[in-house]
């Protein structure tokens, strides 16, 4: 586990909300020199604290306005079955995210499709055709996803700023 100080947490807060924020602006906002800020960001990346920086695509903007969670139960339960299912589910172009979960279901698959007919086809023709799938339950997503940033868990540091912004929850775009 990497030890993070309050400046690291402020940098992470800024980057989680907008990873395109220029280094110079981040440095000014957290009160350090740009070279110091850049070195801290490099350290956070090399330590694996920042695992990726990516663009989030709005499915509706590319014609995939219908989103759903597919709650999947697989059979038989084995590491091989789970790996085979995960590989096949991630190969589907409609899959946005795949979560291995505990409880009544084994996986939640977040998908985005063009319309209800495409969703039906995805479920019947491709998801249920995966040999390991024993059951599929669908939950339509009606609203935009809400995301949250990971915050420092103790009382020191940036947590005191949360109230000013109305919390760190934001709508993903």
Protein Blocks (a to p, Z undefined) as FASTA:
>chain_A
ZZddfklmmmmmmmmmomkbcfklmmmmnopafklmmmmmmmmmmnomambdcddddfkl
nopabccddddddddddfklmmmmmmmmmmpmklmbdcddedjbfbdcddddfblmlmmm
mmmmmmmmpmklmbdcddddfbdcdddddddfbfghjllmmmmnopabdcdZZ
